Amino acid sequence: MNLKIALKPQDGYNKIFDVGEYGMKLTKFGLLKLAKGTVYEGDTGETEVAFVLMGGNFAAKGDGWAFEVTDGRKSPFTGKPHCLYLPRRTKYAIAALSDVELAYNGSPVTRDTAKPTLIKPDDTRHIALGKDNWTRTSEIILDEKFDSEHFYIGEGMIPSGNWSGYPSHRHDVNNPPNELDMEETYFYLFDPPQGFGFQSVYKPDGSLNEAYRVQSYDTVAIAEGYHPLVGAPGYQMYYLWTMAGSQGRGLISSKDPAHAWVK
């Protein structure tokens, strides 16, 4: 079972995976790469979509709405994100005001209460996690307070040589308040860009036991299992994490009992 997808980005929309692939029931993921001056037109169809800005500036518009980002970060290592959220059945056009990359997150939905929204850096929430060599920071971009049907989205920054997603955690079953069933996508970048890290996805009984060397523009689809990760010394490790759940949203997970003693 291979859960890692490597990408060499090309201009336009780069599909990484669709709903139904890699065991993912609620998530479609890709990368939109545009050269300055180009325009990409699309329709969300029956999905809600969240475009998370990796780097650059862009303008987006549709029927009755328009947004412009002229102060976008150059990369996730230089600033906080913008995120363009679009509900289902929304036609849109995205114009590149500079070379720009946007991570595409899509999820099939059934309701129409959400509105096109530009989430700005000041709207995100910064948190610090862990201790010792598993300290890291996270920016919460879109949480359970936002009118999304399935998404909970954020990004993590791991210092040189540190771990994240540790102690090993999962969110595989609906057992609130202890755990929520939410599949998750990890998308990685490194600074300097030749960096790498390792991602594990496993179950204690051995029925799932995967480990991958991950590099910039790699993605791992995590439908189930515990999923700790670690970056190589000398490199900052960034990962966009997108969780999607059908019966609740939140940072609610359970620890691997073998490692739950680590506090």
CORWO-V116417 format. One record per residue. N is the residue number from 1. D_LAST is the distance of its C-alpha to the last C-alpha in whole Angstrom. Layout:
n=N d_last=D_LAST
n=N d_last=D_LAST
//
This chain:
n=1 d_last=31
n=2 d_last=31
n=3 d_last=29
n=4 d_last=29
n=5 d_last=32
n=6 d_last=33
n=7 d_last=36
n=8 d_last=38
n=9 d_last=39
n=10 d_last=43
n=11 d_last=44
n=12 d_last=44
n=13 d_last=42
n=14 d_last=40
n=15 d_last=38
n=16 d_last=35
n=17 d_last=35
n=18 d_last=36
n=19 d_last=36
n=20 d_last=36
n=21 d_last=35
n=22 d_last=32
n=23 d_last=31
n=24 d_last=31
n=25 d_last=32
n=26 d_last=32
n=27 d_last=31
n=28 d_last=34
n=29 d_last=33
n=30 d_last=35
n=31 d_last=36
n=32 d_last=39
n=33 d_last=40
n=34 d_last=43
n=35 d_last=46
n=36 d_last=47
n=37 d_last=50
n=38 d_last=49
n=39 d_last=48
n=40 d_last=46
n=41 d_last=47
n=42 d_last=46
n=43 d_last=45
n=44 d_last=42
n=45 d_last=44
n=46 d_last=42
n=47 d_last=39
n=48 d_last=37
n=49 d_last=36
n=50 d_last=33
n=51 d_last=34
n=52 d_last=32
n=53 d_last=33
n=54 d_last=32
n=55 d_last=35
n=56 d_last=38
n=57 d_last=41
n=58 d_last=42
n=59 d_last=44
n=60 d_last=44
n=61 d_last=46
n=62 d_last=48
n=63 d_last=50
n=64 d_last=49
n=65 d_last=46
n=66 d_last=46
n=67 d_last=43
n=68 d_last=43
n=69 d_last=40
n=70 d_last=42
n=71 d_last=39
n=72 d_last=36
n=73 d_last=34
n=74 d_last=35
n=75 d_last=32
n=76 d_last=28
n=77 d_last=28
n=78 d_last=30
n=79 d_last=30
n=80 d_last=28
n=81 d_last=30
n=82 d_last=33
n=83 d_last=33
n=84 d_last=36
n=85 d_last=35
n=86 d_last=38
n=87 d_last=39
n=88 d_last=41
n=89 d_last=45
n=90 d_last=45
n=91 d_last=47
n=92 d_last=46
n=93 d_last=47
n=94 d_last=44
n=95 d_last=46
n=96 d_last=45
n=97 d_last=46
n=98 d_last=44
n=99 d_last=43
n=100 d_last=40
n=101 d_last=37
n=102 d_last=35
n=103 d_last=33
n=104 d_last=34
n=105 d_last=32
n=106 d_last=34
n=107 d_last=34
n=108 d_last=37
n=109 d_last=37
n=110 d_last=40
n=111 d_last=40
n=112 d_last=42
n=113 d_last=40
n=114 d_last=38
n=115 d_last=40
n=116 d_last=40
n=117 d_last=38
n=118 d_last=37
n=119 d_last=33
n=120 d_last=33
n=121 d_last=30
n=122 d_last=30
n=123 d_last=30
n=124 d_last=26
n=125 d_last=23
n=126 d_last=21
n=127 d_last=17
n=128 d_last=14
n=129 d_last=11
n=130 d_last=8
n=131 d_last=9
n=132 d_last=11
n=133 d_last=12
n=134 d_last=11
n=135 d_last=12
n=136 d_last=15
n=137 d_last=17
n=138 d_last=18
n=139 d_last=22
n=140 d_last=22
n=141 d_last=26
n=142 d_last=27
n=143 d_last=25
n=144 d_last=26
n=145 d_last=28
n=146 d_last=30
n=147 d_last=33
n=148 d_last=32
n=149 d_last=32
n=150 d_last=30
n=151 d_last=28
n=152 d_last=24
n=153 d_last=25
n=154 d_last=23
n=155 d_last=22
n=156 d_last=19
n=157 d_last=20
n=158 d_last=18
n=159 d_last=19
n=160 d_last=21
n=161 d_last=19
n=162 d_last=16
n=163 d_last=14
n=164 d_last=13
n=165 d_last=13
n=166 d_last=10
n=167 d_last=8
n=168 d_last=11
n=169 d_last=13
n=170 d_last=16
n=171 d_last=19
n=172 d_last=22
n=173 d_last=23
n=174 d_last=24
n=175 d_last=22
n=176 d_last=21
n=177 d_last=19
n=178 d_last=17
n=179 d_last=18
n=180 d_last=21
n=181 d_last=23
n=182 d_last=23
n=183 d_last=24
n=184 d_last=23
n=185 d_last=25
n=186 d_last=24
n=187 d_last=26
n=188 d_last=26
n=189 d_last=28
n=190 d_last=27
n=191 d_last=29
n=192 d_last=31
n=193 d_last=32
n=194 d_last=32
n=195 d_last=28
n=196 d_last=26
n=197 d_last=23
n=198 d_last=22
n=199 d_last=21
n=200 d_last=20
n=201 d_last=21
n=202 d_last=21
n=203 d_last=21
n=204 d_last=20
n=205 d_last=23
n=206 d_last=25
n=207 d_last=27
n=208 d_last=25
n=209 d_last=24
n=210 d_last=25
n=211 d_last=24
n=212 d_last=26
n=213 d_last=26
n=214 d_last=26
n=215 d_last=29
n=216 d_last=30
n=217 d_last=31
n=218 d_last=30
n=219 d_last=28
n=220 d_last=26
n=221 d_last=27
n=222 d_last=24
n=223 d_last=26
n=224 d_last=23
n=225 d_last=20
n=226 d_last=17
n=227 d_last=17
n=228 d_last=15
n=229 d_last=17
n=230 d_last=17
n=231 d_last=20
n=232 d_last=23
n=233 d_last=23
n=234 d_last=26
n=235 d_last=25
n=236 d_last=24
n=237 d_last=22
n=238 d_last=23
n=239 d_last=23
n=240 d_last=24
n=241 d_last=23
n=242 d_last=25
n=243 d_last=24
n=244 d_last=27
n=245 d_last=27
n=246 d_last=30
n=247 d_last=28
n=248 d_last=26
n=249 d_last=24
n=250 d_last=21
n=251 d_last=17
n=252 d_last=16
n=253 d_last=15
n=254 d_last=13
n=255 d_last=11
n=256 d_last=12
n=257 d_last=12
n=258 d_last=12
n=259 d_last=9
n=260 d_last=7
n=261 d_last=6
n=262 d_last=4
n=263 d_last=0
//
